[in-house]
Amino acid sequence: MKPLHNPLEPSILKKVDRRSFLKISGISATGIIIGMQIGCSPSKKKDSGIPFSPNVYLTVNSDGTVTIVAHRSEMGTGIRTGLPLIVADELEADWSKVKVVQAIGDEARYGNQNTDGSFSVRMFFEPMRKAGATARMMLEQAAANEWGVPVGECKAKNGEVAHQGSGKKLGFGELTEAASKLEMPAEEKITLKKKSEWKFIGKSTPIVDIEDIISGKGGFGLDKKVAGMKYATVLRCPVAGGKVKTFNADKAMQVAGVQKVFEMPFTAFPGGINAPLGGLLVVADNTWAAIKGRDALEVEWDFGPNAKYSTADYFKDMLGRVKSKGQVHREEGSVETSFKNAAKTIDSTYLIPHLSHAPMEPPCAVAHFKDGECEVWAPTQNPQGANDALAEALKIDKANVTVNVTLLGGGFGRKSKPDFIVEAALASQMSGFPVKIIWTREDDIQHDFFHACSVQRIKVALDNNKKVTGWEHHSVFPPIGGTFSPDATGPSFDELQLGMVDMPFDIPNISCQSHEAKAMTRIGWLRSVSNIQHAFAIGSMVDEIAVARQMDPVENLLDLIGADREIPFDKLMEGFGNYGEPVEKFPMKTARLKNVVKLAAEKSGWGKELPKGHGMGICAHRSFLTYVACVVHVAVDDAGKLTIPEVHFAVDCGIVVNQNSVKNQFEGGGTFASSLALKGGIAFKNGQTIAKNFDQFEVARMQDTAKEIFVHLVESDEKPTGVGEPPVPPFAPALANAVFAATGKRSKELPIKMS
């Protein structure tokens, strides 16, 4: 089965031996591979239409248009624009002649395609620059050869190469054949543009999909149709790890349009993220018939090992655990001594519920299994992970799987898990039809990979001079690893590195401890992951410290951060991951954190006189190597109704590729975080979610969100980091601190309750 969409046919890509490949591929410290080729097969005809494809991401066509492959998934982040912009800038392309096409899942060709963890730009900034620069240099050399002049006299600009002496010009399209005959320049000779020469990077460019999205032409997962396609839903056990005991499909088969009912394979808990939950599959002619057929099924469940899961009881257990000594992960000085000698102590506990991703487009996928091959179309963040999962589930070779990536109607980490894609493929394999799997909103909320519920306890010691001398942090939550293995019975060190053990304050005595907690439902990564609970606790405690010290919260925060320095977290604890980057390459610089605090305070008018019932709160947090300070301004009326007049984010993410996308991410991130801070959490009783839909798991609506969100970007020459997740962690604590400033009431639990 030939894929229906493949932006670059293999015939135009020459094979490269391993030595040459490694030499020219630009492997970074993170193991990223560009996969450049030596050259293209030229034609003997002058105007043959041969494209010039110096690497797998870039093709210059003979008509002067440029095709750039987007190998990451677009879910509102603008990454389908950002990475091509980098290539186009170094190429000196005419952006109006650039066409962006989506790559299929193919790690061997495109490198890492997992759009998760806010690392797309960080990982591919330099490789993409080299990809564009290589093509530019070869086009300039082709022009120099044509004119018989030194290549130094030829300069590419806006889709043309000009000779500086004579003024002669040749369009990129006129040079494709000649350029395709040239050898690639050695990597050490690739010349990148100076920052002063950038024309796209650092500016604002609308995303390439904007017109299609607002006009309804954009192709999302739910939009995909193929010939002969059927629709399917799955009745899953409401308890994770439960399975079908008995069922009767007679009534379901009587629903008009229902074609077949199958029992899906059962996956024991924990079963990882690749395998679907199992249950009963209904295949029908349309969505309505599939849903009504599912409603008519008669089933008796074996609820399995998690049938008694109750979050009320679970929180009681976690609250008890944080009162005892836990496993120590970071220890400096002696917290015991600091508390023994303290003039004052503060001891606070913070609670965070399970959270659902709730993307506006629920999980969905189309799959066509035929003759031992499978092609899928899905809104996936990780097409390579989907490829692996499909091959395993269908018991076929990965070479026989094609994963086409659609636009994503939201992701937030949910769509990096391929379970719903596997469901579609199994449905196609079992039924013999191409099948679109449909998740309803009820399915999405009940069967998510939930953000972990959590209890955080922080105890602080102050001396007679109101100096903070001791910091003891206890963290407990069911780990993501509990979705994969029963042996994971507490937060992993990787999860604790997300905002806890990398606490940046200059305090002489520190102890960071974790406690056991077993996953009783599917736990997964949600936008900013464990930074959510850790930042809420730490950011709230910092404000409590300011009150105890009778200090302005901004002054207190700057004092706690301390002198400008680089914090050697890798020397303070063994196994510190630093979001997958070497600490020496991306060190924690307190000057950058203090700078965003000062910028946010300045831009928000911190310290100005506010009306009665108004308050401002601040929090600063580094996540995914990006420094963010957030100031939230709230207004609370006499009836206790809360509104948010404005929010100010100050952001240092290193070099900014597309200001438009960064600001959009922070505006959207603030809105997403307002849902976490003010609206629904997920509670369990008898192993099942109490909430089934948006009537119980609420998300922020327009009246709940900030009237204005201002995003202030720090001009920087530092390496680019990430912006998808960093908006989320500081928002809730800044909001809680603002509520305290406005009302004198301290919220130590999410969602924040105003009554």
N, C-alpha and C positions, 0 to 999 in steps of 0.2 A: 504494500500500500504506500504509494508515494505521498509525502506530506503535501498538503494543499498550499502551505505557505512556507517558503524558504527564501529569505532575502538575498542570499548569495549562493548560487549553484556551485556545488563542489568542483565542477569542471574548470572554473576560473581560478581555483586555488591550487598552486603547485605544492607538492609535498616537499618538506624540508627535513634534512637529516638532523639527528638530535644535536650534534655539535653546533651546526649553524643555527638551529632553533634557539638553543640556550644563549648563544652569543648575541642574537638580535632581539630576543623576546623581552628584555627589560624586566627580569625577575626581581621583585622588590623583597624587602625583608619579610614581608608578609606572605611571600610565595605567589605573587600575582604574575600571571603570564599573559603577555599581549598576543603572542602567536603570529608574528610577522612572517611573511613569506619572502623568498629571495627575489622574485619578480613575476611578471605575468607573461604568458605565452603571446608573443607579438604576431601580428599578421603582416604579410608582405605588401598588402594594399595600403595606399596612403590614407584613405578615409574609410576604414573598414568598420568603424563603430566598436573597436576593441576597447573595453573599459580598462582603466588603470586602478588596480586594487593592490596597493602595497601592503595591506594587512586586512584582517578579517572584519574590521569595524568600518572600513572606509573604501568606497569606490567612487572614482571620478569618471563620469560618463562622457562619451564623445560629444554630446550636445551641451556640455558645460555644467550640467547638473551634478550634484554631489549626493550620493547615498551614504548615510551614516547609520550603522546598526546600533540600536539601543538594546543592550543585553541585560538590563535590569528592568524591574516591573514598575509600571506607573500606577500609583494609587493616591494621587493627589500631591505627591512630594515634588513633582516637576523633574524627576530624575531622567525621564525620557527626553527632556530638553537640556538638562544640566551637563550630562556627559557628552552629548553631541556638540554642545556649545564649546566645550574645551577643545575638542578635535577641530571644529570649524575655525576657532580663533587661531590656533597654531598653523592650520592649513592656509589661512587667509582666504577662506571661502566667502562667497556672496551668500549670506544667510537666506535670502529670498529664493536661492536656487538649491537649497539643501532639503532633501527628503529624508525623514527619519523613519526607519522600518524596525519592527520588533523582531528580535532574535527568538528562535525556538530554543528549548533547553538543550544545551550542548556544551558541557564543561571543557571537553577537549579543545573545542574551537574558541570559546569566548572567555574561558577562565571562570571565576566564581560569579554566579548569577543570583545568589541569595540576597534579595533586597530586604535586609533586616539588620538591626543593630546599628543603624545610622553610620554605616561605613562605606557607602558607595563612592562618594567623592573622595574621602580619605584614602581609599584603596586604589582608586583609578585616576586620580588627578595627574600624577606624573606619567603613567603609561599612556593615557589619552593624549597628553601633550606631545609625547614622543611619536605617537601614531600620526598626529596631524603634521608635526614638524618634519617627519621623514618624507611624507608625501610632498610637502611644500618644497623641500630641498631637491627632490627628484624632478619635480616640475620645473624648478629654476634651472637645474642642470640640463634638462631636455631643451629648454629655450636657449640656453647658452650654446649648446651644440648646434642648434638650428641656425643661430646667427654667427657662430664662429667667434664668440667673445668670451672673456673670462666670466665664470659663474658669479663672481663677486659683483659684477656690474648688473646682474639680473635680480629683480626683487618681485616677489609675489605680493599682490594686493587686490583684495575684493574680487577674486575669481579670475584674475589675469596675471601674467608675468610681463613686466616692463623692463626694457633695457634703458638704464639710466643715462647712457650717453646719447643714443639716437632717438629715444622716445618710442621706439618700436614696441608693440604689444602683441601678445598672443593669449587668447583665452585658454583656460584650463582644458576645455574640450578639444582644442586643436593640438594639445600636447600629450594626449593620453597614450597614443601608440608609441611615440618616441620614449616617453617616460617608462612605459611598460617593459622596454628592452634593457633598462639600466639595472645595475646591481644596487642592492640596498646600501646606504651609507653605514659605516661601522657605528656602533652605538656611541662610542666615545666621541664621534665627530658630529653627532646630531646636535644642532644648534637650536635652542629654544628661544622664543621671543622674550624680550625684556618686559617687565611689568608695565612700563610706560607705553609699550606698543600694543598692549591688549585692547581689543575693541569690543569684545563680548564679556570676557571674564571680569567680574566685579561690577557689571552694569545690570540693568533690569531688562529682561526679555520675556515676553509672554510665552507660556508653555505651548508647544507645538500642537497639542490636542485641544486647545481652548475652544476653537470654533466648532469642532465636531462635538465636543461635550455639551456646549450650551445650545446647540441646534438639534441635539438628539441623534446625531450621526455616529457618535463614538461607540465603539464596539466593546461592550462590557460582557462579562460571562453570561449574564442572564439574557443577553441579546442574541447569542449564538444559536444558529439553526443549521442543520445539515439535512440532506434529502433522506426521507424515510425515518426521521427521528421520532422516538417515543419519549414519554415523560415518566419520571419515577420519583417516588417518595419512599422513605424508610420509616417503619415503626420501630423505634429503638427502646430498649429497656430504660425506664426513667432513672435507674440507679446505675452508676458506672460500675462495670464488671458483672452486671446482671445478664441473663440470657433467656431465650425462649424455653419454656418447659413444654407447653402444648399450644397448638393454635388451630383455628378453624377458619378457612378462607372462603367458605361457601357464599356468605353474604357479600363479601368483597367482589367476588367474581360476578355477582349479579348486577353490579353497578355498571351502567352503560359506559363503554369506553375502556374498561379495565381489560387488559390483555392477559397478564400473567401475575402470579404471586410466587415469590421464592423466599426461602429462608437464607438470609445472608450468613456467611461464616461468623462464628462467635470469636471474639477476642477477649481473652482473660485479662483481668486488671492486676497489675499494670501491664499495658501492652504497647507503650511507646506512642509516637505520633503518626506513624505510617499506617497502622491498621485501623479500619473503621470499627465502630462499636458492635456491628452486627445487628441482627433483628430481622424484620420481615419487609421484603421489598415488593412494592406494588408498581407494575409497569402498565402504563395506560396511554391512550391516544392524546390526552391533554392533561394539563396540570390539575384542573378541577376534578377530573375523574380519578386521577392518582390520589388526590387528597381524600376524596369521599370514599374511595375504595379502602384506603388505609383506616379511615374512621370506622369502617364496617368490620374490620378484622376482630376476631375473638381470640384473645391470647391470655395464657396464664404464664406469669414470669417466675423465674428463679432469680430473686433479687441479689444473690451473691453476698460477698463479704462486707459490702458497705451499706447494707440495708438499714443499719441503725445510726448512720452518720447524722449528727445534729450539730450545727454550728454553735448553738447555744451552749451545749456541753463541751464542745471543742474549745471555745473561748475560755470557759472556766478552767479547763486543763492547762491551756497556755498561760493564763494569768497566774496559775500556781507555779508553773515551771520557771517563770522569769524572776521569782523571788529567791531562787536558790542559785548557787554557783554553776555556771555552764562551762562549755568548752571554750577555752580562751584562744583567740585568733590574733589579737594584737595586744601587746602589753608593754607599757613603758612606765618606769618608776614604780610606785606602790600606791595603788588607790586605797588600800586598806589604811595606810598611814595618813593619807590626805583626809579621809573621812574621820579618822580618830582625832585629828588635830583641827577639824573644820570649825569655823565660827558659825557657819550656816550650811545646811544641806537642802537641796531640792530633789525630790524624788517623784517622778511622774511616769505614768503608763499611758500608752497611746494604742488605740485599736483601729484596725483597718479591715474591712470585710472583703470577702471574695468579690471580684469584679468581672464583668463580662465585656468582651471586645465590642459586641453589638455593631458591626459595620453596617452601613445602610443597605449594602448589597449582601444578603446572607450568602453562605457558601453555596456554590453551584458549579456544575461542570458538565461538559458534553464529551462523551467517549464513543468511539467506534472501534470495536474489536472484530477483526475478520482475518481468517487464514493465518492465525498466529501472530498477527501484528496489531498494534493498538495506537490510535491517534486520539489525542484529547485536546480540548480547548477549555482553558480554565483561567479564572482570576487568581493566579498563584504568585506568591512572593518568591517561591523557590522552585523553579521548573526542574532543576537538576535533582532535588530531593524527591519531587513527584515522579521523575523518570525512574529513580531507584526503587521507589515504593511500588510503582506499577509493575515493573519487571519482576519484583519479588512476589507480589500478590497474584499476578497472572501466570507466573512460572514461565516467563519467556525472556529472551536475551534483551538487554537494554538497547541494543541496536535496532530492535523491532518496535521501539516505543518512540513516539513523537509527541512532545508537549508544546502546544502553541499557547502563548501568553496573551490574554485579553487585557483590556483595561480593568482595573480593580475599583469597585465602588466602596473603597475603604478596606483596610487590612488590619493595621495595628498589631501585627504579629499573628493574628488568627490564621491568615491565609498562607503562612509559611508552613503550616501543617497540611499534609496531603491526604488526610483521611477521606475527605469528601470526594476527592478526585478518584481515589481507589474505589469508592462506592460506585461511581459512574462507570468505571471500567468493568467492574464485576457485574454490574447490571447489564451492560452490553454483552459481555461474554456469556452470561447465563441466558439472556433473552434472545440473542441473535440479532437484535436491532441496534442501531445507533441510539444512545439514550442520553437525555439530559436529566441529571439528578437535581432535584429542587429541595432546598432546606427552607422551611417556613420560619418566621420569626420565633415561634415557639420552639422549634427544633434548635435554632441558633442559641437561644438563651438557656435552654435546659441541658444542652449537650456540648457546651463550649469547653475549651481548655482554659479554665478560669485563672485569673490572677489570684495568687495565694492570699487567704486571710492571714492576719498577722497581729501579734502583740509585741510592742516595743516598750521597754522600760529603760529610762535613763536617769541616773543618779549623779548629782553634781555637788562638789564640795567647794565652798568659798572660804577664804581666810579672813582675818580681821580687817584687811584692806580691801575687801570685796573682790579680791583677785580669785579667779577660778583656778583651783589647784588640783582638782580630781574630776575625772569623767569616766563613768562606768555605764556601758551600753549593753543591754541584753536584747537579743533579737530571736524571735521564734516564729516560724511559719512552715507549712508543708512545702517541701522542695519540688522544683520542676522535675528533678531526678526521680521523684516518687511516681511519676507517670511512666517511667521506663523500668524501674527496678524496685522490688520490695525492700532491698537493702538500704535505700535512701530514706533515712528517717530523721532528717533535719536539714536546715539550710546548708547548701554547699558553700565552700569558700568562694567559689566564683560568684554566687549570689550575694554573699556578704561584702564582696568588693564593690558592689553597686550601691555606694553611698554610705556604708557603715564603717568598715575598717579603713577607708580612705578619707575619713573625717579630717579636715585640714587645720583644726584649731591648734594654737600654740599653748598647750596645756601640759604641765610636767608629768602628770600621772594619769595614765589612760589604760583602760581595760575594755576590750570588745569581746563579748561572749555570745555564743549561740546555744540553743536548746533543742532537744529532740521534738519532732512532730512528724507524724506519718500522713502521707497524702491519702485522703479518703474519696477523692474524685479526681478528674483529670485536671492537672495544673500545667499551665503554659506561660510563655512570655507574652506580656501585654506591654504596650508602649511605655518604655523606660524601665520595665521589669521591677526589680527590688528597690530601685531608687525611689519608687512611690512611697513605700512605707518608711524607708530610712530617712528620706528628706522630710517627710511630714513630722516624724518624731524629733529629728535634730533641729529642723527649722522652728518648730514650736518651742522646744526647750531653750533655744537661743533667746527667744522672746521672753520666756519666763526668767531667764538669767538677767535680761535687761531690766525687768521690773524689780527683781531682787537687788540689783546693784543701783537702782534708781538712775539708770543711764538711758539716753536716747537709743532706740533700737539700732540705728545705723552706726552710731559711735560704738556701741557695745559689740556689734558684729565685726567692725573693723579691728577693734581691740582684740577680740578672740582670734581672728585670723593671724594677727601679729605682724612681725617684720617681713619684708620682702625676702623670699627664699624659695628654693626648690626643695620639695619634701621627698626624700628618697624612700618611698613606700616599699620598694623592692628590697631595701636594706632593713626596714623595720619589721618585715614579716616574710616568711618563705612562701614562694608560689604566687606572689602578687602578679596579676595578669594584665592590668592597665588596659583593658578593653582590647587585648590582643596585640598591643604595640609595645615596643621596648620603652622603658621609662626614660632612658637617655634621649630618645627621639621625641617623646611626648611627655615631658616632665610636668609634674604638678607645680605650677608657679603661682604663689600666693599673690604676687603683684597683679596678675591678670584677674584673679578673683576679686581683689579689692577694687580694681579699676571698674569692673561692672557694677559693684555695689555703689560706688561714687557716682557713676553715670546714671544709674537708675534713680538714685536719690535726687540728683540734679534735675533730670528731665521730668520727674514726677512732681517737683516742687515740694519735696519732703520738708516738713517742719512748718509749712504754711498753716495759717489758722483755718480750721474747718468748722462747718456748721454743726450744731447739736445733732447727735446720732450718726455722724460721719467718723470714719477712722481709716488709717492707712497702715498696712503691714508690709514687711519686707522679708524675703528669704533669698539666700544665694546658694547655689549648688553647682558642682561640676559633675556632669555625667557625659559619657561617651566622648570624653576629652574636651568638651565644650563648656565654657564658663558662662553662667547665666545668673543674673539677679532679676528678681521680679518684685514689683511694688503693686499691690492691689489696693484700690480705694473703694470702700463700701459705704453704703448709706442704709441705716436701719430706722424705719419709722416707728411711731408709738405702738403700732400693732405688731411689731416684730418682723415686718416684711423687709427682706434684704434685697437690695439692688447693688449693682456694680457700675458706678459711673465710668471708671476707667482703669486700665491696667497698663503698666509700663514694663517692658522687657528690655534689659540691656544684655547684649549677646556678643561674646568673643568666641567665634568659631574659626579663627585663623582667616586665611584667604577666603573671601566670599566669591563663589562662582556666579550666582544669579541672585541679585538682591531681591527680586520679585518673589522667587521661590522661598528664600529664607524667611522673608516677612510673612508670606502665606502660611508657612509651617508654624510660625509662632502664633499667628492669629488663630489658626486651626487648633494648635496645641493648647492654647489658653481655653478655647471653647471645650475641647475634649476634657481637659483637666477640671473645668467647672462642673462637668457631669460627675466626675469622681468625687469632687469635694462637696457637692450640694445635693446630689440626687441618689440614685439607687445603689444598693449593694446586693449581693447574692447571698441568701441564707438557705440552709439545708435543714430538712426535717425528714426523718425516715429515709435518708439517703437520696432524697429528691429535692430539687430546687423549689422553693416556695413560689418564687416569681416565675411566670410562664411567658410573659409578654411585657410590652412597654407600659402597661397599666400598673405593673408592680416593680419592674426594673426600669426606673425612669431615667431619661437622658435630658440634658439641658435643652431647653427651648429658648427662643430668642429673648424672652423676657427674663430668663435666668442668667444670661451671659453678659459680659461686659459691653457697655454701650460703645466704648472705644478701646481698642488695643493698639498701643504704640510700641513699635519695635525699633530699638536704637542699636545699630550695628557698629562694632568697634573696627576701625580701619587697622588692618594687621598684615604683616608679612609672614606670620607664622604658618606652618603647614595647615591645610584645611582639615577640619574634623567633621562633625555631623550635626544635623539640625532636626531630624525627624522626631527624636525622643526627648532631647534636653528641655523643650518648653514645659513638659509635664511636671517634673518633680517639685520645683519651687512654688508652683501656683497654689496648691492646697494649703501649705503652711503659711504662705503670705496672706491668703484669704482668712485663715483662722486667726492670725495675728491682727488683721485689720478688724475683724469682728470683736476681738478683745478690746482694741483701742476705741471702738465705737460704743461698746456696751458694758465693758468690764467683765464679760463672761468668757471663760476660756473653754474652747472646744478641743477635746482630746480624743475624739472619735470621728471617723468618717462614716457616712456623710455628716456634715455639720448640721446640727439641729438648732433651730432658732427658738424653740419653745420647750 
